[in-house]
Amino acid sequence: MANHALIVGATGIIGSAASELLVEKGWTVSALARRPREMAGVRKIEADLLDAASLGEALQDTAPTHVFISSWLRQATEADNIRVNGTMVRNLLDALRPASSVKHVALVTGLKHYLGPFEAYGKGVLPQTPFREEQGRLAGENFYYAQEDEVFAAAARDGFNWSIHRPHTIIGKAVGNAMNMGTTLAVYATISKAIGRPFHFPGVEMQWTGLTDMTSASQLARHLLWAATTPRAANEDFNVVNGDVFRWKWMWGRIADWFKIEPTTFDGTVRPLESQMGEDAAIWRKIAKKHGLAVSDIDQLVSPWHTDADLGRPIEVVTDMSKSRKMGFLDYQPTDDAFFELFEALRKDQLIP
């Protein structure tokens, strides 16, 4: 049977990168989203994962061999996150069952598997870094665990293989994405340059001086493809990062240099982006009008709350990828290059000047 991928969350950072790679590799690609957009070589499917009846109708003529899930909806509490996001995965796999075509399901979660949900992010008793897959789950509730459990239950019932992918903060291009550090920093730098505002590091000293890593969307897409097509990777969970480590005290200067601005010296003061950018909507509209940018609504580009969460963590966060390496996944991408490639793409698509 020819490989047919169903990308769930196709308009997001992960889904866009996965769709592009799989089309390039000659796969048939169907892309499911609430508001799908045109992508070269991709069949659009408009559906709501929370509406089981309409989801079944939307997928009735689709028989994918591989399913890649990178979709979630943020809720006010973790209990609601568990209820809503677990239901989305369950509805999807239920809707695909009649075709009996699925051979592999890949679920993308993240390091909140080790760090805890947003309500208790980076708090309490946490596993030691670098995070390793064998460290398992934390004691508290976590919607990532609920999503995993839905995949495990459906796999046991329907006989497909699965893989779980846990990236760190993802660098990639998408509009309207809920967790988008790269574009958030690009917009922040652009505004800082335009109005002469100091380019302050918004996080805490631990993130400024400690080691960390990140995941480019293209690296994650390659990892998804590898796990889906490598027999020994079936039914395994994996961390996935770029392969390098860095300190923000170095990376901040690299980002500033790209935008040709001067970074300030970090003095230990925490300056959250939600506060710094709280009144930036009108400024961005002026910048967008001046430069003829494609998106003038700043809320479609930035997610300061998420960047603040990552750069406000009180612990050093480094991820171990030995499990993937031992099984043969050897791809690597320097994180500063991933940022620069994103910034170039944003400029090419007229999302920043």
Stockholm file with secondary structure:
# STOCKHOLM 1.0

chainA/1-353         MANHALIVGATGIIGSAASELLVEKGWTVSALARRPREMAGVRKIEADLLDAASLGEALQDTAPTHVFISSWLRQATEADNIRVNGTMVRNLLDALRPASSVKHVALVTGLKHYLGPFEAYGKGVLPQTPFREEQGRLAGENFYYAQEDEVFAAAARDGFNWSIHRPHTIIGKAVGNAMNMGTTLAVYATISKAIGRPFHFPGVEMQWTGLTDMTSASQLARHLLWAATTPRAANEDFNVVNGDVFRWKWMWGRIADWFKIEPTTFDGTVRPLESQMGEDAAIWRKIAKKHGLAVSDIDQLVSPWHTDADLGRPIEVVTDMSKSRKMGFLDYQPTDDAFFELFEALRKDQLIP
#=GR chainA/1-353 SS CCCEEEEETTTSHHHHHHHHHHHHTTCEEEEEESSCCCCTTEEEEECCTTCHHHHHHHTTTCCCSEEEECCCCCCSSHHHHHHHHHHHHHHHHHHHGGGCCCCEEEEECCTHHHHCCGGGTTCSSCCCSSBCGGGCCCSSCCHHHHHHHHHHHHHHHHCCEEEEEEESSEECCCSSCSSCHHHHHHHHHHHHHHHTCCBCCCSCHHHHHSEECCEEHHHHHHHHHHHHHCGGGTTEEEEECCSCCEEHHHHHHHHHHHHTCCBCCCCSCCCCHHHHTTTCHHHHHHHHHHHTCSCCCGGGTCCHHHHHHHHTCSSCBCBCCHHHHHHTCCCCCCHHHHHHHHHHHHHHTTSCC
#=GC SS_cons         CCCEEEEETTTSHHHHHHHHHHHHTTCEEEEEESSCCCCTTEEEEECCTTCHHHHHHHTTTCCCSEEEECCCCCCSSHHHHHHHHHHHHHHHHHHHGGGCCCCEEEEECCTHHHHCCGGGTTCSSCCCSSBCGGGCCCSSCCHHHHHHHHHHHHHHHHCCEEEEEEESSEECCCSSCSSCHHHHHHHHHHHHHHHTCCBCCCSCHHHHHSEECCEEHHHHHHHHHHHHHCGGGTTEEEEECCSCCEEHHHHHHHHHHHHTCCBCCCCSCCCCHHHHTTTCHHHHHHHHHHHTCSCCCGGGTCCHHHHHHHHTCSSCBCBCCHHHHHHTCCCCCCHHHHHHHHHHHHHHTTSCC
//
